């Protein structure tokens, strides 16, 4: 099952509350085991505010989520318990044992699930690529590897754009002055050979 829950960019900018639907992409149900089961793009680094809407979506799909673990590297506060629709989800952390870009969820009924956590400030284009990669049922990359690959791709893209901007500013195809009129065609023709006399 693939579930991608997202709002248009304008709505995302206006609606930052934790009560809005989470931005989430899940690998297909029954697919071959991969290192990641999908990706989650929270709107903040506040676990107490973000987890209730995430578990509300995942509980019907994966069974009741009872425990969550994170690496505290990217979470300023890791609460021990988070109230979720009339119950409590226990939260733990592992600094060295868990990938810093991963959220581990334990379900009462089904088992263990690993989600890539996309940083809240990520651009929509990058987030879409990361969600697709993390939801790939044949994926073999860790969460940190996906983040490194995306950062490298983003750096290469920005470098290419900078080169194009310099090219344009130094006389590239966009730099021609439209008021100068159409370019004058250059004609060349072979010059007949004339031997030099003595």
LUMBAVEX-438304 format. One record per residue (C-alpha): x, y, z. Coordinates in nm, 3 decimals, decimal comma. Layout:
<node px="X" py="Y" pz="Z"/>
...
This chain:
<node px="0,000" py="0,000" pz="0,000"/>
<node px="0,133" py="0,341" pz="-0,088"/>
<node px="-0,011" py="0,630" pz="0,104"/>
<node px="0,111" py="0,976" pz="0,027"/>
<node px="-0,060" py="1,241" pz="0,229"/>
<node px="0,030" py="1,594" pz="0,139"/>
<node px="-0,114" py="1,942" pz="0,112"/>
<node px="-0,045" py="2,194" pz="-0,165"/>
<node px="0,254" py="2,418" pz="-0,079"/>
<node px="0,032" py="2,719" pz="0,001"/>
<node px="-0,176" py="2,516" pz="0,245"/>
<node px="0,139" py="2,375" pz="0,408"/>
<node px="0,274" py="2,722" pz="0,470"/>
<node px="-0,050" py="2,832" pz="0,637"/>
<node px="-0,127" py="2,510" pz="0,822"/>
<node px="0,161" py="2,418" pz="1,051"/>
<node px="-0,050" py="2,272" pz="1,329"/>
<node px="0,003" py="1,914" pz="1,437"/>
<node px="-0,368" py="1,841" pz="1,385"/>
<node px="-0,325" py="1,849" pz="1,006"/>
<node px="-0,263" py="1,526" pz="0,818"/>
<node px="0,098" py="1,408" pz="0,818"/>
<node px="0,307" py="1,412" pz="0,504"/>
<node px="0,379" py="1,044" pz="0,469"/>
<node px="0,475" py="0,788" pz="0,207"/>
<node px="0,466" py="0,413" pz="0,275"/>
<node px="0,605" py="0,117" pz="0,085"/>
<node px="0,353" py="-0,121" pz="-0,067"/>
<node px="0,206" py="-0,376" pz="0,173"/>
<node px="0,342" py="-0,724" pz="0,116"/>
<node px="0,645" py="-0,601" pz="-0,075"/>
<node px="0,989" py="-0,752" pz="-0,023"/>
<node px="1,154" py="-0,640" pz="0,300"/>
<node px="1,356" py="-0,322" pz="0,257"/>
<node px="1,563" py="-0,124" pz="0,505"/>
<node px="1,293" py="0,144" pz="0,521"/>
<node px="0,915" py="0,115" pz="0,521"/>
<node px="0,857" py="0,468" pz="0,399"/>
<node px="0,917" py="0,831" pz="0,487"/>
<node px="0,763" py="1,093" pz="0,713"/>
<node px="0,803" py="1,467" pz="0,660"/>
<node px="0,701" py="1,635" pz="0,988"/>
<node px="0,626" py="2,005" pz="1,005"/>
<node px="0,842" py="2,057" pz="1,315"/>
<node px="1,092" py="1,885" pz="1,545"/>
<node px="0,835" py="1,870" pz="1,826"/>
<node px="0,763" py="1,499" pz="1,882"/>
<node px="0,482" py="1,567" pz="2,128"/>
<node px="0,301" py="1,776" pz="1,865"/>
<node px="0,381" py="1,560" pz="1,560"/>
<node px="0,333" py="1,200" pz="1,681"/>
<node px="-0,044" py="1,209" pz="1,744"/>
<node px="-0,132" py="1,280" pz="1,380"/>
<node px="0,124" py="1,024" pz="1,257"/>
<node px="-0,008" py="0,745" pz="1,478"/>
<node px="-0,367" py="0,834" pz="1,388"/>
<node px="-0,286" py="0,751" pz="1,023"/>
<node px="-0,065" py="0,449" pz="1,093"/>
<node px="-0,280" py="0,273" pz="1,356"/>
<node px="-0,544" py="0,153" pz="1,104"/>
<node px="-0,274" py="0,044" pz="0,858"/>
<node px="-0,013" py="-0,117" pz="1,083"/>
<node px="-0,201" py="-0,180" pz="1,405"/>
<node px="-0,185" py="0,028" pz="1,719"/>
<node px="0,154" py="0,197" pz="1,758"/>
<node px="0,269" py="0,147" pz="2,118"/>
<node px="0,632" py="0,259" pz="2,116"/>
<node px="0,852" py="0,494" pz="1,912"/>
<node px="1,227" py="0,540" pz="1,920"/>
<node px="1,443" py="0,815" pz="1,773"/>
<node px="1,804" py="0,927" pz="1,772"/>
<node px="1,807" py="1,252" pz="1,975"/>
<node px="2,054" py="1,419" pz="1,736"/>
<node px="1,776" py="1,600" pz="1,546"/>
<node px="1,509" py="1,614" pz="1,818"/>
<node px="1,565" py="1,892" pz="2,075"/>
<node px="1,324" py="1,731" pz="2,324"/>
<node px="1,243" py="1,361" pz="2,344"/>
<node px="0,941" py="1,315" pz="2,573"/>
<node px="0,911" py="0,980" pz="2,751"/>
<node px="0,540" py="0,953" pz="2,674"/>
<node px="0,310" py="1,119" pz="2,422"/>
<node px="-0,070" py="1,119" pz="2,469"/>
<node px="-0,241" py="0,986" pz="2,155"/>
<node px="-0,622" py="0,961" pz="2,125"/>
<node px="-0,698" py="0,839" pz="2,474"/>
<node px="-0,382" py="0,638" pz="2,525"/>
<node px="-0,007" py="0,688" pz="2,558"/>
<node px="0,274" py="0,607" pz="2,317"/>
<node px="0,607" py="0,546" pz="2,488"/>
<node px="0,906" py="0,720" pz="2,332"/>
<node px="1,266" py="0,610" pz="2,367"/>
<node px="1,596" py="0,708" pz="2,213"/>
<node px="1,924" py="0,553" pz="2,106"/>
<node px="2,211" py="0,785" pz="2,025"/>
<node px="2,452" py="0,536" pz="1,868"/>
<node px="2,237" py="0,236" pz="1,784"/>
<node px="1,980" py="0,420" pz="1,570"/>
<node px="2,023" py="0,613" pz="1,246"/>
<node px="1,979" py="0,987" pz="1,321"/>
<node px="1,738" py="1,024" pz="1,027"/>
<node px="1,514" py="0,733" pz="1,121"/>
<node px="1,204" py="0,685" pz="1,330"/>
<node px="1,137" py="0,334" pz="1,458"/>
<node px="0,776" py="0,243" pz="1,537"/>
<node px="0,663" py="-0,066" pz="1,720"/>
<node px="0,308" py="-0,185" pz="1,668"/>
<node px="0,109" py="-0,378" pz="1,920"/>
<node px="-0,015" py="-0,619" pz="1,652"/>
<node px="0,221" py="-0,619" pz="1,353"/>
<node px="0,577" py="-0,554" pz="1,457"/>
<node px="0,849" py="-0,306" pz="1,370"/>
<node px="0,853" py="-0,029" pz="1,107"/>
<node px="1,132" py="0,209" pz="1,008"/>
<node px="1,060" py="0,549" pz="0,853"/>
<node px="1,301" py="0,801" pz="0,709"/>
<node px="1,243" py="1,135" pz="0,884"/>
<node px="1,275" py="1,418" pz="0,633"/>
<node px="1,379" py="1,744" pz="0,803"/>
<node px="1,089" py="1,993" pz="0,827"/>
<node px="1,280" py="2,266" pz="0,637"/>
<node px="1,341" py="2,042" pz="0,333"/>
<node px="1,223" py="2,182" pz="-0,001"/>
<node px="0,919" py="2,012" pz="-0,157"/>
<node px="1,125" py="1,883" pz="-0,453"/>
<node px="1,384" py="1,721" pz="-0,228"/>
<node px="1,115" py="1,581" pz="0,003"/>
<node px="0,933" py="1,423" pz="-0,292"/>
<node px="1,253" py="1,250" pz="-0,409"/>
<node px="1,331" py="1,130" pz="-0,058"/>
<node px="0,977" py="0,999" pz="-0,006"/>
<node px="0,990" py="0,805" pz="-0,331"/>
<node px="1,332" py="0,655" pz="-0,249"/>
<node px="1,233" py="0,556" pz="0,106"/>
<node px="0,911" py="0,394" pz="-0,018"/>
<node px="1,086" py="0,185" pz="-0,282"/>
<node px="1,020" py="-0,179" pz="-0,185"/>
<node px="1,356" py="-0,274" pz="-0,336"/>
<node px="1,541" py="0,000" pz="-0,149"/>
<node px="1,874" py="-0,093" pz="0,005"/>
<node px="1,981" py="0,247" pz="0,138"/>
<node px="1,975" py="0,353" pz="0,499"/>
<node px="1,803" py="0,674" pz="0,604"/>
<node px="2,135" py="0,858" pz="0,640"/>
<node px="2,253" py="0,733" pz="0,300"/>
<node px="1,937" py="0,868" pz="0,134"/>
<node px="1,991" py="1,205" pz="0,304"/>
<node px="2,357" py="1,213" pz="0,191"/>
<node px="2,261" py="1,122" pz="-0,167"/>
<node px="1,996" py="1,394" pz="-0,176"/>
<node px="2,236" py="1,653" pz="-0,032"/>
<node px="2,495" py="1,563" pz="-0,296"/>
<node px="2,236" py="1,582" pz="-0,576"/>
<node px="2,111" py="1,916" pz="-0,446"/>
<node px="2,468" py="2,053" pz="-0,432"/>
<node px="2,537" py="1,938" pz="-0,790"/>
<node px="2,210" py="2,092" pz="-0,909"/>
<node px="2,287" py="2,426" pz="-0,742"/>
<node px="2,640" py="2,424" pz="-0,886"/>
<node px="2,499" py="2,362" pz="-1,235"/>
<node px="2,253" py="2,649" pz="-1,189"/>
<node px="2,537" py="2,879" pz="-1,079"/>
<node px="2,738" py="2,789" pz="-1,389"/>
<node px="2,435" py="2,860" pz="-1,610"/>
<node px="2,383" py="3,197" pz="-1,439"/>
<node px="2,746" py="3,295" pz="-1,504"/>
<node px="2,719" py="3,179" pz="-1,865"/>
<node px="2,403" py="3,385" pz="-1,915"/>
<node px="2,560" py="3,693" pz="-1,754"/>
<node px="2,868" py="3,668" pz="-1,978"/>
<node px="2,687" py="3,659" pz="-2,309"/>
<node px="2,493" py="3,335" pz="-2,307"/>
<node px="2,177" py="3,293" pz="-2,512"/>
<node px="1,968" py="3,485" pz="-2,257"/>
<node px="2,208" py="3,782" pz="-2,240"/>
<node px="2,139" py="3,931" pz="-2,588"/>
<node px="1,968" py="4,273" pz="-2,575"/>
<node px="1,621" py="4,238" pz="-2,734"/>
<node px="1,627" py="4,610" pz="-2,832"/>
<node px="1,926" py="4,551" pz="-3,057"/>
<node px="1,706" py="4,377" pz="-3,313"/>
<node px="1,764" py="4,043" pz="-3,477"/>
<node px="2,119" py="3,927" pz="-3,518"/>
<node px="2,283" py="4,003" pz="-3,851"/>
<node px="2,354" py="3,678" pz="-4,032"/>
<node px="2,716" py="3,619" pz="-4,114"/>
<node px="2,775" py="3,493" pz="-4,465"/>
<node px="3,086" py="3,323" pz="-4,578"/>
<node px="3,172" py="3,220" pz="-4,927"/>
<node px="3,481" py="3,061" pz="-5,070"/>
<node px="3,725" py="3,309" pz="-5,220"/>
<node px="3,849" py="3,196" pz="-5,563"/>
<node px="4,217" py="3,122" pz="-5,580"/>
<node px="4,416" py="3,377" pz="-5,777"/>
<node px="4,780" py="3,300" pz="-5,835"/>
<node px="5,013" py="3,585" pz="-5,764"/>
<node px="5,200" py="3,713" pz="-6,065"/>
<node px="5,570" py="3,768" pz="-6,095"/>
